[in-house]
Amino acid sequence: MGPVELLHMSVFSQSFSPCGRFLAAGNNYGEIALFSLAAALSPDATTANQKPVLTFTAHEGPVFSLLSTDSVLLSAGNGEVSAWNWTELIKKNVKPLWTKRPNYKSSLEIPEINSMAINPRDDSLAIGAGDNNVHILDLEHGAFKVTLRGHTDYVHCVCVREREAELLSGSEDGAVRMWDCRTGQSVHCIEVHKYESCARPQHGKWISCLTTDSDWMLCGGGPSLSLWHLRSLSPTSVFPLSGCQRRAAFHQDMILAVGDGAFVSHCLLGGEVKGQIPCTPPSLNTLQLNTKSSEHRVLTVGGGSSKIDVFTNLSYRAFSLSF
C-alpha cells in the first residue's frame, strides 16, 4: 500500500482473538490486519513487532464491524458478513468459511453493515444495516431467520441485553429501539434527542454508539453521551463531551468513550469527565478492551489514521500498532 493510501486510511473495527494473543483490525479499504499482541508486548519488541503478521482483503468496501466467537472471526463489509477460522488465520491461511448476505428488498441495493452483536441465548447474530433494518442470522444453521423492522433510517449500532432477552439498536433516525428477541417485536422506542438534557440540534439526532450493562445503557452520537436506567427508561447522567461519540464501554466503575477528538475520555458514572488521554489518530472510531487474556490485557483504539494505539495502563499510550 502506497503512502497516499496510508495517509487516507481509517480503522473502523477491531476484535481480539479467542485466546487474547492476537488483534484483528479492519480498515476503509476492505482489509483486515492481524497483529500479534504477544510479540508487540514482549520486553524486547521492535518496531517490526508492531506491524501486522498478516494483512488480507476481506471485502470490497470498508470493514465497519469485526466480532469474534469462540473459534471464528466475523467481518462485515459491503452488504455481507464473512466468517474466518481463527486457527487458520493465525497459520496465515486466508479463506472464508462462509459469506452471507441478508435478504435485502432489492438486489440492486448494497446497504453497508455497520454493526454486529452475538446473542449467546440462541447463538444468533444481530446485524445492523443501512437498509434501516436489523437482520438476525442463525449461526448454527447459517440462515437468516427474522428481520426487525421499525427504524426509518440507517441502523448504526446494535447490542444485546442478555439477561432480559432483549436486543437494542440505535439509528440515524434518532431512536434507540428495544426488541424482544423471542417475538421480534419492538417493545420500547427512546427518542434520545427529544430529552432536553441530551439534545444537541447542532450535531443532529443520529445514534452512533450504544452499549448496555445489565439495567444500564450508554448511548450517544448527535445527542450527548448519556447513561440511562432501562427499568425507568430515563437518563441519569449526561456527559459534557464535545463532538460526537462513536464508541463507549463500561469498565469497572468508569466509562471509556471515543469519537471526535484525539483522546480517550474517562468518565465517572455520575456524569463527571475524569480525564482525556491523548491518542495518535485525530479522531476515533473504535475502542476495544482485551479481557480474554490476563497476560495481554490492553485497551486498543483506532480511527482516522493507519495507527492503532495500545494502552497497557489506561492513563497513557504505551505504543502504536501500524498497518
MINUBA-572576 format. One record per residue (C-alpha): x, y, z; residue in one letter. Coordinates in Angstrom, 2 decimals, padded with zeros to 5 digits. Layout:
BEGIN
+---------+---------+---------+------+
|       x |       y |       z | resn |
+---------+---------+---------+------+
|       X |       Y |       Z |    a |
...
+---------+---------+---------+------+
REM end
This chain:
BEGIN
+---------+---------+---------+------+
|       x |       y |       z | resn |
+---------+---------+---------+------+
|  000.00 |  000.00 |  000.00 |    m |
|  001.35 |  003.40 | -001.02 |    g |
|  001.93 |  006.50 |  001.16 |    p |
| -001.25 |  008.22 | -000.14 |    v |
| -003.45 |  005.25 |  000.82 |    e |
| -001.79 |  005.10 |  004.24 |    l |
| -002.37 |  008.82 |  004.70 |    l |
| -006.10 |  008.43 |  003.99 |    h |
| -006.57 |  005.24 |  005.97 |    m |
| -009.22 |  004.90 |  008.66 |    s |
| -009.52 |  002.00 |  011.09 |    v |
| -013.20 |  001.23 |  011.70 |    f |
| -013.25 | -002.03 |  013.65 |    s |
| -011.28 | -004.32 |  015.96 |    q |
| -011.65 | -007.71 |  017.62 |    s |
| -009.36 | -009.79 |  019.83 |    f |
| -008.81 | -013.48 |  019.12 |    s |
| -010.46 | -016.02 |  021.48 |    p |
| -007.04 | -016.66 |  023.10 |    c |
| -006.42 | -012.92 |  023.50 |    g |
| -002.99 | -013.11 |  021.87 |    r |
| -003.97 | -011.51 |  018.54 |    f |
| -005.84 | -008.39 |  017.44 |    l |
| -007.73 | -008.12 |  014.14 |    a |
| -008.40 | -004.64 |  012.75 |    a |
| -010.48 | -003.61 |  009.72 |    g |
| -009.93 | -000.50 |  007.58 |    n |
| -011.69 |  001.62 |  004.93 |    n |
| -010.02 | -000.32 |  002.07 |    y |
| -011.70 | -003.63 |  002.97 |    g |
| -008.52 | -005.01 |  004.56 |    e |
| -008.16 | -006.92 |  007.81 |    i |
| -004.77 | -006.89 |  009.56 |    a |
| -003.75 | -009.37 |  012.25 |    l |
| -001.34 | -008.20 |  014.94 |    f |
|  000.48 | -010.40 |  017.45 |    s |
| -000.03 | -008.82 |  020.87 |    l |
|  002.32 | -011.38 |  022.40 |    a |
|  005.14 | -010.14 |  020.11 |    a |
|  004.28 | -006.43 |  020.39 |    a |
|  004.10 | -006.58 |  024.22 |    l |
|  007.27 | -008.61 |  024.75 |    s |
|  010.09 | -006.75 |  026.59 |    p |
|  012.42 | -006.98 |  023.57 |    d |
|  009.80 | -005.94 |  020.96 |    a |
|  010.98 | -003.90 |  017.98 |    t |
|  009.00 | -001.72 |  015.55 |    t |
|  008.73 | -004.80 |  013.31 |    a |
|  006.61 | -006.44 |  016.05 |    n |
|  004.15 | -003.53 |  015.78 |    q |
|  003.37 | -004.38 |  012.15 |    k |
|  000.76 | -006.97 |  011.08 |    p |
|  001.71 | -010.64 |  010.89 |    v |
| -000.96 | -010.93 |  008.17 |    l |
| -002.95 | -008.46 |  006.03 |    t |
| -005.63 | -009.56 |  003.56 |    f |
| -008.52 | -008.07 |  001.61 |    t |
| -011.77 | -009.34 |  003.12 |    a |
| -014.41 | -007.15 |  001.43 |    h |
| -014.83 | -004.66 | -001.40 |    e |
| -015.98 | -001.87 |  000.92 |    g |
| -014.87 | -000.74 |  004.38 |    p |
| -014.83 | -003.29 |  007.21 |    v |
| -017.18 | -001.47 |  009.59 |    f |
| -017.53 | -004.29 |  012.11 |    s |
| -015.46 | -007.21 |  013.46 |    l |
| -016.56 | -009.69 |  016.09 |    l |
| -015.12 | -012.93 |  017.49 |    s |
| -016.86 | -016.10 |  018.65 |    t |
| -015.05 | -018.98 |  020.40 |    d |
| -013.46 | -020.04 |  017.11 |    s |
| -014.44 | -017.64 |  014.32 |    v |
| -013.75 | -014.03 |  013.30 |    l |
| -016.85 | -012.40 |  011.77 |    l |
| -016.32 | -009.44 |  009.44 |    s |
| -018.93 | -007.12 |  007.93 |    a |
| -018.24 | -005.46 |  004.60 |    g |
| -020.23 | -004.26 |  001.65 |    n |
| -023.67 | -005.68 |  002.48 |    g |
| -022.23 | -009.05 |  003.54 |    e |
| -020.86 | -010.92 |  006.54 |    v |
| -017.95 | -013.36 |  006.26 |    s |
| -016.62 | -015.88 |  008.78 |    a |
| -012.94 | -016.76 |  009.12 |    w |
| -011.49 | -019.57 |  011.25 |    n |
| -009.16 | -018.02 |  013.84 |    w |
| -006.85 | -021.07 |  013.95 |    t |
| -006.40 | -020.90 |  010.17 |    e |
| -005.85 | -017.11 |  010.17 |    l |
| -003.10 | -017.47 |  012.78 |    i |
| -001.49 | -020.04 |  010.43 |    k |
| -001.88 | -017.37 |  007.66 |    k |
| -004.44 | -019.42 |  005.73 |    n |
| -006.91 | -016.88 |  004.36 |    v |
| -010.13 | -018.48 |  003.18 |    k |
| -013.61 | -017.59 |  004.45 |    p |
| -015.69 | -020.39 |  005.96 |    l |
| -018.77 | -018.69 |  004.53 |    w |
| -020.14 | -015.35 |  003.32 |    t |
| -023.80 | -014.43 |  003.89 |    k |
| -025.90 | -011.55 |  002.66 |    r |
| -029.17 | -010.53 |  004.38 |    p |
| -032.40 | -010.64 |  002.38 |    n |
| -032.48 | -007.07 |  001.13 |    y |
| -035.62 | -005.69 | -000.54 |    k |
| -033.84 | -005.09 | -003.83 |    s |
| -030.97 | -006.96 | -005.43 |    s |
| -029.62 | -003.60 | -006.63 |    l |
| -029.10 | -002.11 | -003.19 |    e |
| -025.99 | -003.00 | -001.23 |    i |
| -026.57 | -001.43 |  002.21 |    p |
| -023.50 | -001.22 |  004.40 |    e |
| -023.44 | -003.33 |  007.56 |    i |
| -022.47 | -001.05 |  010.42 |    n |
| -022.64 | -003.24 |  013.50 |    s |
| -022.94 | -006.83 |  014.72 |    m |
| -023.74 | -008.41 |  018.09 |    a |
| -023.94 | -012.05 |  019.17 |    i |
| -026.87 | -013.27 |  021.22 |    n |
| -025.49 | -016.26 |  023.20 |    p |
| -029.00 | -017.35 |  024.27 |    r |
| -029.81 | -018.73 |  020.83 |    d |
| -026.42 | -018.50 |  019.03 |    d |
| -027.69 | -015.82 |  016.67 |    s |
| -026.02 | -012.80 |  015.12 |    l |
| -027.79 | -009.43 |  015.03 |    a |
| -026.75 | -007.28 |  012.08 |    i |
| -027.46 | -003.52 |  011.97 |    g |
| -027.66 | -002.45 |  008.33 |    a |
| -028.04 |  000.54 |  006.03 |    g |
| -031.46 | -000.68 |  004.85 |    d |
| -032.93 |  000.58 |  008.20 |    n |
| -033.39 | -002.99 |  009.49 |    n |
| -031.82 | -005.39 |  011.97 |    v |
| -031.29 | -008.84 |  010.42 |    h |
| -030.98 | -011.92 |  012.65 |    i |
| -028.72 | -014.74 |  011.41 |    l |
| -028.97 | -018.21 |  012.98 |    d |
| -025.26 | -019.09 |  013.27 |    l |
| -025.89 | -022.79 |  013.83 |    e |
| -027.94 | -023.31 |  010.66 |    h |
| -026.47 | -020.43 |  008.62 |    g |
| -029.85 | -018.93 |  007.71 |    a |
| -031.44 | -015.54 |  008.28 |    f |
| -034.49 | -016.17 |  010.44 |    k |
| -036.09 | -012.78 |  011.09 |    v |
| -035.87 | -009.10 |  010.14 |    t |
| -036.61 | -006.47 |  012.79 |    l |
| -038.37 | -003.53 |  011.12 |    r |
| -039.18 | -000.21 |  012.77 |    g |
| -036.32 |  002.22 |  012.19 |    h |
| -036.79 |  004.78 |  009.40 |    t |
| -033.08 |  005.32 |  008.65 |    d |
| -029.66 |  003.60 |  008.81 |    y |
| -029.05 |  001.34 |  011.82 |    v |
| -025.63 |  002.33 |  013.18 |    h |
| -025.29 |  000.12 |  016.27 |    c |
| -026.71 | -002.98 |  017.90 |    v |
| -026.11 | -004.63 |  021.28 |    c |
| -027.62 | -007.48 |  023.28 |    v |
| -029.09 | -007.25 |  026.76 |    r |
| -028.61 | -010.91 |  027.61 |    e |
| -030.41 | -011.24 |  030.90 |    r |
| -033.64 | -009.75 |  029.58 |    e |
| -033.56 | -011.49 |  026.16 |    a |
| -033.57 | -008.04 |  024.57 |    e |
| -031.73 | -006.51 |  021.66 |    l |
| -031.08 | -002.76 |  021.36 |    l |
| -030.48 | -000.84 |  018.15 |    s |
| -029.52 |  002.78 |  017.51 |    g |
| -030.21 |  004.58 |  014.25 |    s |
| -029.74 |  007.68 |  012.12 |    e |
| -033.46 |  008.34 |  012.83 |    d |
| -032.54 |  009.34 |  016.41 |    g |
| -034.21 |  006.37 |  018.09 |    a |
| -032.94 |  003.58 |  020.31 |    v |
| -035.29 |  000.63 |  019.92 |    r |
| -035.54 | -002.25 |  022.35 |    m |
| -036.63 | -005.55 |  020.81 |    w |
| -037.93 | -008.73 |  022.41 |    d |
| -035.61 | -011.42 |  020.99 |    c |
| -038.30 | -014.09 |  021.40 |    r |
| -041.06 | -012.32 |  019.45 |    t |
| -039.06 | -009.95 |  017.22 |    g |
| -041.31 | -007.09 |  018.36 |    q |
| -040.15 | -003.57 |  019.26 |    s |
| -041.08 | -003.15 |  022.95 |    v |
| -039.74 |  000.39 |  023.57 |    h |
| -038.59 |  003.29 |  021.43 |    c |
| -036.47 |  006.01 |  023.09 |    i |
| -036.03 |  009.20 |  021.02 |    e |
| -032.94 |  010.48 |  022.79 |    v |
| -032.86 |  013.87 |  021.02 |    h |
| -036.29 |  014.74 |  022.50 |    k |
| -034.83 |  014.83 |  026.02 |    y |
| -033.68 |  018.38 |  026.66 |    e |
| -030.67 |  017.32 |  028.75 |    s |
| -029.33 |  015.17 |  025.87 |    c |
| -030.34 |  017.20 |  022.78 |    a |
| -027.69 |  018.90 |  020.66 |    r |
| -029.52 |  020.03 |  017.49 |    p |
| -026.28 |  021.39 |  016.02 |    q |
| -024.91 |  017.81 |  015.85 |    h |
| -028.15 |  016.15 |  014.66 |    g |
| -030.15 |  013.35 |  016.24 |    k |
| -028.35 |  010.20 |  014.99 |    w |
| -027.30 |  007.50 |  017.45 |    i |
| -023.79 |  006.23 |  016.69 |    s |
| -022.84 |  004.40 |  019.88 |    c |
| -024.79 |  002.10 |  022.13 |    l |
| -023.83 | -000.37 |  024.84 |    t |
| -025.52 | -001.99 |  027.82 |    t |
| -024.58 | -003.45 |  031.17 |    d |
| -027.47 | -005.22 |  032.87 |    s |
| -030.07 | -002.49 |  033.62 |    d |
| -027.94 |  000.35 |  032.23 |    w |
| -027.48 |  001.75 |  028.74 |    m |
| -024.97 |  004.19 |  027.29 |    l |
| -025.87 |  005.97 |  024.07 |    c |
| -024.73 |  008.99 |  022.13 |    g |
| -023.95 |  010.47 |  018.72 |    g |
| -025.69 |  013.68 |  017.74 |    g |
| -027.15 |  013.86 |  021.26 |    p |
| -024.71 |  013.97 |  024.20 |    s |
| -023.37 |  010.68 |  025.52 |    l |
| -025.77 |  009.72 |  028.30 |    s |
| -026.30 |  006.94 |  030.84 |    l |
| -029.85 |  005.54 |  031.08 |    w |
| -031.60 |  003.30 |  033.56 |    h |
| -033.51 |  000.79 |  031.44 |    l |
| -036.18 |  000.00 |  034.01 |    r |
| -037.26 |  003.63 |  034.32 |    s |
| -036.26 |  004.47 |  030.69 |    l |
| -034.77 |  007.78 |  031.80 |    s |
| -031.31 |  009.42 |  031.57 |    p |
| -029.47 |  009.51 |  034.92 |    t |
| -026.21 |  011.16 |  033.74 |    s |
| -025.27 |  013.27 |  030.72 |    v |
| -021.56 |  013.60 |  029.94 |    f |
| -020.24 |  017.06 |  028.90 |    p |
| -018.13 |  015.79 |  025.99 |    l |
| -017.73 |  017.91 |  022.87 |    s |
| -018.28 |  016.36 |  019.43 |    g |
| -019.97 |  013.05 |  018.60 |    c |
| -019.03 |  009.87 |  020.48 |    q |
| -018.68 |  006.76 |  018.31 |    r |
| -017.83 |  004.06 |  020.87 |    r |
| -018.28 |  003.76 |  024.60 |    a |
| -017.66 |  000.97 |  027.10 |    a |
| -018.29 |  000.24 |  030.76 |    f |
| -015.03 | -000.53 |  032.55 |    h |
| -015.05 | -001.20 |  036.30 |    q |
| -016.60 |  001.93 |  037.87 |    d |
| -015.85 |  004.09 |  034.81 |    m |
| -016.99 |  004.75 |  031.27 |    i |
| -014.50 |  004.96 |  028.40 |    l |
| -015.58 |  006.87 |  025.28 |    a |
| -014.06 |  007.81 |  021.92 |    v |
| -015.23 |  009.89 |  018.96 |    g |
| -014.40 |  013.35 |  017.60 |    d |
| -011.04 |  014.35 |  019.05 |    g |
| -007.65 |  012.70 |  019.55 |    a |
| -008.30 |  011.31 |  023.03 |    f |
| -009.98 |  008.63 |  025.13 |    v |
| -012.39 |  010.16 |  027.64 |    s |
| -012.58 |  008.65 |  031.12 |    h |
| -015.95 |  009.43 |  032.70 |    c |
| -017.43 |  008.70 |  036.12 |    l |
| -020.91 |  007.17 |  036.28 |    l |
| -022.24 |  010.36 |  037.89 |    g |
| -021.51 |  012.37 |  034.73 |    g |
| -018.10 |  013.87 |  035.50 |    e |
| -015.27 |  013.71 |  032.93 |    v |
| -012.29 |  012.47 |  034.96 |    k |
| -009.68 |  012.79 |  032.21 |    g |
| -008.92 |  012.76 |  028.49 |    q |
| -005.93 |  010.68 |  027.45 |    i |
| -004.15 |  011.78 |  024.22 |    p |
| -004.08 |  009.44 |  021.18 |    c |
| -002.33 |  009.38 |  017.80 |    t |
| -005.36 |  009.40 |  015.38 |    p |
| -007.07 |  012.82 |  015.05 |    p |
| -010.48 |  011.22 |  015.63 |    s |
| -011.50 |  007.76 |  016.83 |    l |
| -013.96 |  005.12 |  015.57 |    n |
| -013.22 |  002.06 |  017.65 |    t |
| -012.29 |  001.12 |  021.21 |    l |
| -011.65 | -002.43 |  022.43 |    q |
| -010.67 | -003.91 |  025.80 |    l |
| -008.90 | -007.26 |  025.78 |    n |
| -010.50 | -009.25 |  028.59 |    t |
| -009.61 | -012.62 |  027.05 |    k |
| -006.05 | -012.80 |  028.31 |    s |
| -004.72 | -011.53 |  031.65 |    s |
| -001.21 | -011.60 |  030.16 |    e |
| -002.16 | -009.28 |  027.26 |    h |
| -004.75 | -007.07 |  029.00 |    r |
| -004.76 | -003.89 |  026.91 |    v |
| -007.05 | -001.17 |  025.57 |    l |
| -006.71 | -000.52 |  021.84 |    t |
| -008.19 |  002.43 |  019.92 |    v |
| -008.24 |  003.26 |  016.21 |    g |
| -009.67 |  005.92 |  013.91 |    g |
| -008.59 |  008.38 |  011.22 |    g |
| -005.07 |  007.01 |  010.88 |    s |
| -003.19 |  003.83 |  009.91 |    s |
| -002.08 |  003.54 |  013.57 |    k |
| -003.84 |  001.74 |  016.43 |    i |
| -002.88 |  003.00 |  019.90 |    d |
| -002.23 |  000.43 |  022.61 |    v |
| -002.69 |  001.24 |  026.30 |    f |
| -001.22 | -001.22 |  028.81 |    t |
| -002.24 |  001.24 |  031.52 |    n |
| -005.40 |  003.29 |  030.92 |    l |
| -003.69 |  006.56 |  031.81 |    s |
| -001.20 |  006.74 |  028.91 |    y |
| -000.49 |  005.33 |  025.43 |    r |
|  002.26 |  002.70 |  025.52 |    a |
|  002.89 |  002.39 |  021.75 |    f |
|  001.08 |  002.15 |  018.41 |    s |
|  000.48 | -000.76 |  016.06 |    l |
|  000.60 |  000.23 |  012.41 |    s |
| -000.94 | -001.14 |  009.18 |    f |
+---------+---------+---------+------+
REM end
